[in-house]
Amino acid sequence: MGTTIPNAIGCPSSFHPSRRRSFSGSPLFTSALPSSSSRTPARRCWMACGSTSAAESRNLDGAKNVNEHPCLADNLGVVRDSIDDADVLIECRDVHKSFGDKHILRGVSFKIRHGEAVGIIGPSGTGKSTILKVMAGLLAPDKGDVFICGRKRHGLISDEEIPGLRIGLVFQSAALFDSLTVRENVGFLLYENSKMPENRILERVTETLAAVGLKGVEDRFPSELSGGMKKRVALARSIIFDDTKEMIEPEVLLYDEPTAGLDPIASTVVEDLIRSVHVRRNDALGIPGKIASYVVVTHQHSTIRRAVDRLLFLYEGRIVWEGMTQEFTRSTNPIVRQFASGSLDGPIRY
């Protein structure tokens, strides 16, 4: 199953004519998508990825600081000499990425395991958003490999079909379609790609909005929402699914600065929602979440404390520290210490 990026650029021109009457109250889009997207149906920014069968055994070749932080292996329940990678959903191995002569990623390696809540932190401009897009398949690495459930991805998400795992990306700006209502934004994927009857899609949209704490906003447009509400609508769009399928694939959600620009209270709401849709938790309606794992890029200390369990610290395109959240403020790494304290004294310069 291929995919394109309906929430990043504009409404795809392939929007089904049979569904257009459902959007009679909204102007249709004319924005063009990149040429690569024209080969596949328009979908929200998630795709099917590798098989959930056991991945081939690999070592922690990318965890450059495992020796510095031996408790990392213990906290993950792994043994350094013999690691079971059957629960690894996404692995980046020695990933490099440049734009022109600017080197953004310089050999990034890590693994995202089933059930994990991982934060990627670090100063601005160190490649955090770039590595999310590489994981999502929106950017191809210049060097290195990305494995989805043990299977190597070749190229971008539109270049191959690897069923078994969905990967969703929630953009920093929410990236809602301005000319669609909240109902139409959240239900976009189902209108475009499912065989669900329209009345059931409307029910799913209402249920999903309620799960993120939004009721009675279905007919509003994005311009009528606050920043925090837009973030929650984007979250609802990323977690809605076709419940008529016999098997619901597990999903990994990637969040790019989900609390950027929000006040402390709105940030807390979003942070709690990120936790609530996780597979181990219940959402606002008491329904178990269906998200297998998630990765959050953030600068916010509250998001680090409330929303994630394990941290990767990215600096100058490399992971310089990796550990559990409770270890963050106790690290002796001078880069991490400066970032955690907000001090002007240290190796990080602006």
Backbone hydrogen bonds, N-H to C=O, Kabsch-Sander energy under -0.5 kcal/mol:
donor,donor_aa,acceptor,acceptor_aa,energy
8,A,5,I,-1.5
9,I,5,I,-1.0
15,F,12,P,-1.3
19,R,16,H,-1.4
20,R,16,H,-0.7
20,R,17,P,-0.9
21,R,17,P,-0.6
22,S,19,R,-1.7
23,F,20,R,-2.0
24,S,21,R,-1.2
26,S,23,F,-2.2
37,S,34,P,-1.6
38,S,34,P,-0.6
38,S,35,S,-1.0
39,R,36,S,-1.0
40,T,37,S,-1.5
46,W,44,R,-3.1
47,M,167,I,-0.8
48,A,1,M,-1.0
49,C,165,L,-2.3
61,D,59,N,-1.8
63,A,60,L,-0.9
64,K,62,G,-2.0
66,V,63,A,-1.8
69,H,65,N,-2.2
72,L,69,H,-2.1
73,A,70,P,-0.7
74,D,70,P,-1.0
75,N,71,C,-3.0
76,L,72,L,-1.8
77,G,74,D,-1.2
78,V,73,A,-2.6
79,V,82,S,-0.6
82,S,79,V,-0.7
85,D,83,I,-0.8
88,V,85,D,-1.7
89,L,87,D,-0.6
89,L,112,I,-2.7
90,I,112,I,-1.6
91,E,147,F,-2.4
92,C,110,F,-2.4
93,R,91,E,-0.5
93,R,145,D,-3.0
94,D,92,C,-0.5
95,V,108,V,-2.7
96,H,143,K,-2.8
97,K,105,L,-1.7
99,F,102,K,-2.4
102,K,99,F,-1.7
103,H,101,D,-0.7
104,I,97,K,-2.3
104,I,102,K,-0.7
105,L,97,K,-2.2
106,R,317,G,-3.1
107,G,95,V,-1.7
108,V,95,V,-2.3
110,F,92,C,-2.2
112,I,90,I,-3.2
113,R,111,K,-0.6
114,H,87,D,-3.0
115,G,292,A,-1.2
116,E,113,R,-1.9
118,V,294,Y,-2.6
119,G,310,R,-3.1
120,I,296,V,-3.0
121,I,119,G,-0.6
121,I,312,L,-2.6
126,T,123,P,-0.9
131,I,127,G,-2.3
132,L,128,K,-1.5
133,K,129,S,-2.0
134,V,130,T,-1.9
135,M,131,I,-2.4
136,A,132,L,-2.4
137,G,133,K,-0.8
137,G,134,V,-0.6
138,L,133,K,-2.4
139,L,133,K,-1.5
142,D,96,H,-2.3
143,K,96,H,-1.2
145,D,93,R,-2.2
147,F,91,E,-3.0
148,I,151,R,-3.1
149,C,89,L,-2.7
149,C,147,F,-0.6
151,R,148,I,-1.8
153,R,146,V,-3.0
155,G,153,R,-0.6
157,I,137,G,-2.0
159,D,156,L,-1.7
160,E,157,I,-0.6
162,I,48,A,-0.8
162,I,160,E,-0.5
165,L,49,C,-0.7
166,R,250,P,-2.6
167,I,47,M,-1.3
168,G,252,V,-2.9
169,L,45,C,-1.7
170,V,254,L,-3.3
171,F,169,L,-0.7
174,A,171,F,-1.4
175,A,173,S,-0.9
178,D,176,L,-0.7
180,L,177,F,-1.6
182,V,220,R,-2.5
183,R,218,E,-2.6
185,N,181,T,-2.6
186,V,182,V,-2.7
187,G,183,R,-2.2
188,F,185,N,-1.0
191,Y,187,G,-2.7
192,E,188,F,-2.1
193,N,189,L,-2.6
194,S,190,L,-1.7
200,R,197,P,-0.6
201,I,197,P,-2.0
202,L,198,E,-2.3
203,E,199,N,-1.6
204,R,200,R,-2.6
205,V,201,I,-2.6
206,T,202,L,-2.2
207,E,203,E,-2.6
208,T,204,R,-2.7
209,L,205,V,-2.6
210,A,206,T,-2.1
211,A,207,E,-1.8
212,V,208,T,-1.0
212,V,209,L,-0.6
213,G,210,A,-1.6
214,L,209,L,-3.0
215,K,213,G,-0.5
220,R,217,V,-1.9
224,E,221,F,-2.4
225,L,222,P,-1.9
230,K,226,S,-2.3
231,K,227,G,-1.9
232,R,228,G,-1.7
233,V,229,M,-2.4
234,A,230,K,-2.5
235,L,231,K,-2.0
236,A,232,R,-2.5
237,R,233,V,-2.5
238,S,234,A,-1.5
239,I,235,L,-1.3
239,I,236,A,-0.5
240,I,236,A,-1.3
243,D,241,F,-0.9
245,K,242,D,-1.2
249,E,247,M,-0.6
251,E,290,K,-0.8
252,V,166,R,-2.7
253,L,293,S,-1.9
254,L,168,G,-3.2
255,Y,253,L,-0.5
255,Y,295,V,-3.2
256,D,170,V,-2.4
256,D,254,L,-0.5
257,E,255,Y,-0.8
257,E,297,V,-1.9
260,A,257,E,-1.4
262,L,259,T,-1.8
267,S,263,D,-2.7
268,T,264,P,-1.9
269,V,265,I,-2.0
270,V,266,A,-2.2
271,E,267,S,-2.9
272,D,268,T,-2.4
273,L,269,V,-1.9
274,I,270,V,-2.4
275,R,271,E,-1.7
276,S,272,D,-2.2
277,V,273,L,-1.6
278,H,275,R,-1.5
279,V,291,I,-2.8
281,R,278,H,-2.0
283,D,287,I,-2.9
284,A,211,A,-1.2
286,G,283,D,-2.3
289,G,278,H,-0.8
289,G,281,R,-3.0
291,I,277,V,-1.5
292,A,251,E,-2.0
292,A,290,K,-0.6
293,S,251,E,-1.2
294,Y,116,E,-2.0
295,V,253,L,-2.6
296,V,118,V,-2.9
297,V,255,Y,-3.0
298,T,120,I,-1.6
298,T,296,V,-0.5
304,I,300,Q,-1.9
305,R,301,H,-2.3
306,R,302,S,-2.6
307,A,303,T,-2.4
308,V,303,T,-0.6
308,V,304,I,-0.8
309,D,117,A,-3.2
310,R,117,A,-1.9
311,L,323,G,-3.5
312,L,119,G,-2.6
313,F,321,W,-3.1
314,L,121,I,-3.1
314,L,312,L,-0.7
315,Y,313,F,-0.5
315,Y,318,R,-3.1
317,G,126,T,-0.8
318,R,315,Y,-1.4
320,V,313,F,-2.2
320,V,318,R,-0.8
321,W,313,F,-1.0
323,G,311,L,-1.9
325,T,309,D,-2.6
327,E,324,M,-1.7
328,F,324,M,-0.6
328,F,325,T,-1.4
330,R,327,E,-0.9
331,S,327,E,-0.6
331,S,328,F,-1.1
337,R,333,N,-2.8
338,Q,334,P,-2.0
339,F,335,I,-2.1
340,A,336,V,-2.8
341,S,337,R,-1.9
342,G,338,Q,-1.9
343,S,338,Q,-1.0
346,G,344,L,-0.6
